[in-house]
Amino acid sequence: MGEATPKPKASARKKKGDSASSTTPFTPTPITTVESALQLSATAKGKQPLRATTP
């Protein structure tokens, strides 16, 4: 059970990086979620609004 938890997490993290480097069309899809979260965080914090405007 303990190994099943870190396994999918590592896979998801590795897939994200691999996807961004391997598949370009797949990058905007999964990255959109990450960017959205970052954008919300940046907008809420008002510290890095450029980051949300760049992508």
N, CA, C and O atoms as a Tinker XYZ file with bonds, in Angstrom:
   220  protein
     1  N      0.840000   -1.200000    0.000000    73     2
     2  CA     0.000000    0.000000    0.000000    64     1     3
     3  C      0.880000    1.258000    0.000000    63     2     4     5
     4  O      0.634000    2.214000   -0.735000    81     3
     5  N      1.909000    1.221000    0.847000    73     3     6
     6  CA     2.795000    2.383000    0.938000    64     5     7
     7  C      3.529000    2.628000   -0.375000    63     6     8     9
     8  O      3.816000    3.768000   -0.741000    81     7
     9  N      3.827000    1.534000   -1.078000    73     7    10
    10  CA     4.568000    1.696000   -2.331000    64     9    11
    11  C      3.643000    2.124000   -3.471000    63    10    12    13
    12  O      4.086000    2.712000   -4.457000    81    11
    13  N      2.368000    1.824000   -3.320000    73    11    14
    14  CA     1.412000    2.159000   -4.379000    64    13    15
    15  C      1.169000    3.669000   -4.410000    63    14    16    17
    16  O      0.817000    4.225000   -5.450000    81    15
    17  N      1.357000    4.318000   -3.279000    73    15    18
    18  CA     1.108000    5.758000   -3.235000    64    17    19
    19  C      2.213000    6.540000   -3.950000    63    18    20    21
    20  O      1.910000    7.375000   -4.803000    81    19
    21  N      3.466000    6.294000   -3.630000    73    19    22
    22  CA     4.555000    7.043000   -4.273000    64    21    23
    23  C      4.743000    6.643000   -5.729000    63    22    24    25
    24  O      5.317000    7.398000   -6.513000    81    23
    25  N      4.264000    5.466000   -6.090000    73    23    26
    26  CA     4.441000    5.000000   -7.479000    64    25    27
    27  C      3.675000    5.886000   -8.464000    63    26    28    29
    28  O      4.272000    6.392000   -9.414000    81    27
    29  N      2.383000    6.084000   -8.264000    73    27    30
    30  CA     1.610000    6.909000   -9.199000    64    29    31
    31  C      2.042000    8.371000   -9.153000    63    30    32    33
    32  O      1.987000    9.075000  -10.161000    81    31
    33  N      2.465000    8.815000   -7.989000    73    31    34
    34  CA     2.900000   10.212000   -7.858000    64    33    35
    35  C      4.161000   10.440000   -8.692000    63    34    36    37
    36  O      4.265000   11.427000   -9.421000    81    35
    37  N      5.106000    9.524000   -8.578000    73    35    38
    38  CA     6.364000    9.645000   -9.319000    64    37    39
    39  C      6.078000    9.526000  -10.811000    63    38    40    41
    40  O      6.700000   10.205000  -11.628000    81    39
    41  N      5.143000    8.666000  -11.155000    73    39    42
    42  CA     4.804000    8.446000  -12.564000    64    41    43
    43  C      4.176000    9.721000  -13.139000    63    42    44    45
    44  O      4.510000   10.146000  -14.245000    81    43
    45  N      3.289000   10.303000  -12.390000    73    43    46
    46  CA     2.601000   11.512000  -12.861000    64    45    47
    47  C      3.617000   12.644000  -13.008000    63    46    48    49
    48  O      3.541000   13.442000  -13.943000    81    47
    49  N      4.551000   12.701000  -12.090000    73    47    50
    50  CA     5.538000   13.784000  -12.131000    64    49    51
    51  C      6.487000   13.535000  -13.317000    63    50    52    53
    52  O      6.831000   14.458000  -14.057000    81    51
    53  N      6.889000   12.298000  -13.477000    73    51    54
    54  CA     7.812000   11.970000  -14.573000    64    53    55
    55  C      7.112000   12.175000  -15.915000    63    54    56    57
    56  O      7.722000   12.641000  -16.878000    81    55
    57  N      5.852000   11.831000  -15.969000    73    55    58
    58  CA     5.093000   11.960000  -17.223000    64    57    59
    59  C      4.967000   13.439000  -17.601000    63    58    60    61
    60  O      5.052000   13.797000  -18.775000    81    59
    61  N      4.770000   14.261000  -16.628000    73    59    62
    62  CA     4.613000   15.696000  -16.899000    64    61    63
    63  C      5.879000   16.228000  -17.566000    63    62    64    65
    64  O      5.813000   16.894000  -18.600000    81    63
    65  N      7.027000   15.930000  -16.969000    73    63    66
    66  CA     8.293000   16.408000  -17.518000    64    65    67
    67  C      8.571000   15.759000  -18.859000    63    66    68    69
    68  O      9.029000   16.417000  -19.793000    81    67
    69  N      8.294000   14.474000  -18.952000    73    67    70
    70  CA     8.537000   13.757000  -20.199000    64    69    71
    71  C      7.606000   14.278000  -21.289000    63    70    72    73
    72  O      8.009000   14.436000  -22.442000    81    71
    73  N      6.383000   14.537000  -20.919000    73    71    74
    74  CA     5.388000   14.992000  -21.886000    64    73    75
    75  C      5.797000   16.365000  -22.434000    63    74    76    77
    76  O      5.671000   16.630000  -23.629000    81    75
    77  N      6.277000   17.209000  -21.564000    73    75    78
    78  CA     6.660000   18.561000  -21.969000    64    77    79
    79  C      7.863000   18.499000  -22.914000    63    78    80    81
    80  O      8.003000   19.332000  -23.809000    81    79
    81  N      8.717000   17.514000  -22.706000    73    79    82
    82  CA     9.924000   17.407000  -23.530000    64    81    83
    83  C      9.666000   16.520000  -24.745000    63    82    84    85
    84  O     10.209000   16.753000  -25.826000    81    83
    85  N      8.836000   15.509000  -24.552000    73    83    86
    86  CA     8.572000   14.543000  -25.625000    64    85    87
    87  C      7.480000   15.068000  -26.554000    63    86    88    89
    88  O      7.703000   15.238000  -27.752000    81    87
    89  N      6.307000   15.320000  -25.997000    73    87    90
    90  CA     5.179000   15.750000  -26.832000    64    89    91
    91  C      4.910000   17.241000  -26.638000    63    90    92    93
    92  O      4.642000   17.696000  -25.526000    81    91
    93  N      4.984000   17.974000  -27.709000    73    91    94
    94  CA     4.725000   19.410000  -27.610000    64    93    95
    95  C      3.221000   19.695000  -27.534000    63    94    96    97
    96  O      2.792000   20.531000  -26.738000    81    95
    97  N      2.426000   19.012000  -28.349000    73    95    98
    98  CA     0.970000   19.249000  -28.332000    64    97    99
    99  C      0.333000   18.798000  -27.019000    63    98   100   101
   100  O     -0.732000   19.283000  -26.635000    81    99
   101  N      0.998000   17.865000  -26.336000    73    99   102
   102  CA     0.451000   17.367000  -25.066000    64   101   103
   103  C      0.841000   18.295000  -23.920000    63   102   104   105
   104  O      0.242000   18.255000  -22.846000    81   103
   105  N      1.844000   19.123000  -24.157000    73   103   106
   106  CA     2.328000   20.004000  -23.091000    64   105   107
   107  C      1.258000   21.018000  -22.670000    63   106   108   109
   108  O      0.995000   21.163000  -21.476000    81   107
   109  N      0.647000   21.709000  -23.606000    73   107   110
   110  CA    -0.356000   22.729000  -23.251000    64   109   111
   111  C     -1.546000   22.141000  -22.512000    63   110   112   113
   112  O     -2.185000   22.823000  -21.711000    81   111
   113  N     -1.843000   20.876000  -22.780000    73   111   114
   114  CA    -3.009000   20.267000  -22.120000    64   113   115
   115  C     -2.755000   20.071000  -20.624000    63   114   116   117
   116  O     -3.494000   20.614000  -19.803000    81   115
   117  N     -1.727000   19.306000  -20.256000    73   115   118
   118  CA    -1.458000   19.073000  -18.830000    64   117   119
   119  C     -0.871000   20.310000  -18.157000    63   118   120   121
   120  O     -1.116000   20.561000  -16.977000    81   119
   121  N     -0.109000   21.066000  -18.905000    73   119   122
   122  CA     0.517000   22.267000  -18.337000    64   121   123
   123  C     -0.558000   23.313000  -18.043000    63   122   124   125
   124  O     -0.429000   24.104000  -17.108000    81   123
   125  N     -1.611000   23.306000  -18.847000    73   123   126
   126  CA    -2.693000   24.274000  -18.635000    64   125   127
   127  C     -3.205000   24.173000  -17.205000    63   126   128   129
   128  O     -3.483000   25.180000  -16.554000    81   127
   129  N     -3.323000   22.939000  -16.731000    73   127   130
   130  CA    -3.818000   22.751000  -15.357000    64   129   131
   131  C     -2.800000   23.321000  -14.373000    63   130   132   133
   132  O     -3.154000   24.030000  -13.432000    81   131
   133  N     -1.543000   23.001000  -14.606000    73   131   134
   134  CA    -0.497000   23.485000  -13.698000    64   133   135
   135  C     -0.409000   25.007000  -13.786000    63   134   136   137
   136  O     -0.322000   25.693000  -12.767000    81   135
   137  N     -0.432000   25.517000  -14.992000    73   135   138
   138  CA    -0.343000   26.969000  -15.177000    64   137   139
   139  C     -1.556000   27.644000  -14.547000    63   138   140   141
   140  O     -1.448000   28.709000  -13.939000    81   139
   141  N     -2.710000   27.004000  -14.705000    73   139   142
   142  CA    -3.940000   27.558000  -14.127000    64   141   143
   143  C     -3.774000   27.689000  -12.618000    63   142   144   145
   144  O     -4.119000   28.709000  -12.022000    81   143
   145  N     -3.238000   26.631000  -12.017000    73   143   146
   146  CA    -3.036000   26.643000  -10.562000    64   145   147
   147  C     -2.015000   27.722000  -10.212000    63   146   148   149
   148  O     -2.174000   28.447000   -9.230000    81   147
   149  N     -0.967000   27.818000  -11.025000    73   147   150
   150  CA     0.079000   28.816000  -10.759000    64   149   151
   151  C     -0.490000   30.216000  -10.968000    63   150   152   153
   152  O     -0.202000   31.144000  -10.213000    81   151
   153  N     -1.297000   30.340000  -12.002000    73   151   154
   154  CA    -1.892000   31.637000  -12.303000    64   153   155
   155  C     -2.777000   32.077000  -11.147000    63   154   156   157
   156  O     -2.727000   33.226000  -10.708000    81   155
   157  N     -3.588000   31.141000  -10.662000    73   155   158
   158  CA    -4.476000   31.457000   -9.538000    64   157   159
   159  C     -3.638000   31.849000   -8.328000    63   158   160   161
   160  O     -3.948000   32.802000   -7.614000    81   159
   161  N     -2.572000   31.090000   -8.118000    73   159   162
   162  CA    -1.702000   31.346000   -6.960000    64   161   163
   163  C     -1.006000   32.697000   -7.144000    63   162   164   165
   164  O     -0.929000   33.499000   -6.214000    81   163
   165  N     -0.507000   32.931000   -8.341000    73   163   166
   166  CA     0.211000   34.175000   -8.616000    64   165   167
   167  C     -0.751000   35.360000   -8.544000    63   166   168   169
   168  O     -0.422000   36.410000   -7.993000    81   167
   169  N     -1.925000   35.176000   -9.099000    73   167   170
   170  CA    -2.915000   36.261000   -9.084000    64   169   171
   171  C     -3.353000   36.555000   -7.654000    63   170   172   173
   172  O     -3.484000   37.710000   -7.250000    81   171
   173  N     -3.573000   35.494000   -6.905000    73   171   174
   174  CA    -4.017000   35.669000   -5.516000    64   173   175
   175  C     -2.903000   36.327000   -4.705000    63   174   176   177
   176  O     -3.161000   37.163000   -3.838000    81   175
   177  N     -1.685000   35.946000   -4.991000    73   175   178
   178  CA    -0.548000   36.508000   -4.252000    64   177   179
   179  C     -0.149000   37.851000   -4.846000    63   178   180   181
   180  O      0.328000   38.737000   -4.136000    81   179
   181  N     -0.346000   37.997000   -6.149000    73   179   182
   182  CA    -0.004000   39.255000   -6.790000    64   181   183
   183  C      1.500000   39.458000   -6.797000    63   182   184   185
   184  O      1.985000   40.589000   -6.818000    81   183
   185  N      2.236000   38.351000   -6.778000    73   183   186
   186  CA     3.702000   38.467000   -6.746000    64   185   187
   187  C      4.285000   38.263000   -8.144000    63   186   188   189
   188  O      5.179000   38.996000   -8.568000    81   187
   189  N      3.766000   37.258000   -8.852000    73   187   190
   190  CA     4.300000   36.953000  -10.189000    64   189   191
   191  C      3.178000   36.952000  -11.232000    63   190   192   193
   192  O      2.856000   35.900000  -11.784000    81   191
   193  N      2.593000   38.089000  -11.501000    73   191   194
   194  CA     1.511000   38.167000  -12.490000    64   193   195
   195  C      2.045000   38.014000  -13.909000    63   194   196   197
   196  O      1.300000   37.668000  -14.826000    81   195
   197  N      3.334000   38.270000  -14.085000    73   195   198
   198  CA     3.946000   38.145000  -15.408000    64   197   199
   199  C      3.936000   36.696000  -15.849000    63   198   200   201
   200  O      3.735000   36.392000  -17.025000    81   199
   201  N      4.151000   35.819000  -14.907000    73   199   202
   202  CA     4.210000   34.385000  -15.218000    64   201   203
   203  C      2.867000   33.938000  -15.807000    63   202   204   205
   204  O      2.835000   33.130000  -16.735000    81   203
   205  N      1.801000   34.444000  -15.290000    73   203   206
   206  CA     0.479000   34.030000  -15.752000    64   205   207
   207  C      0.177000   34.691000  -17.098000    63   206   208   209
   208  O     -0.626000   34.180000  -17.878000    81   207
   209  N      0.817000   35.816000  -17.361000    73   207   210
   210  CA     0.574000   36.512000  -18.625000    64   209   211
   211  C      1.487000   35.981000  -19.724000    63   210   212   213
   212  O      1.137000   36.036000  -20.903000    81   211
   213  N      2.642000   35.473000  -19.349000    73   211   214
   214  CA     3.586000   34.967000  -20.344000    64   213   215
   215  C      2.995000   33.797000  -21.123000    63   214   216   217
   216  O      2.990000   33.831000  -22.353000    81   215
   217  N      2.493000   32.758000  -20.443000    73   215   218
   218  CA     1.916000   31.591000  -21.134000    64   217   219
   219  C      0.520000   31.921000  -21.622000    63   218   220
   220  O     -0.139000   31.075000  -22.228000    81   219
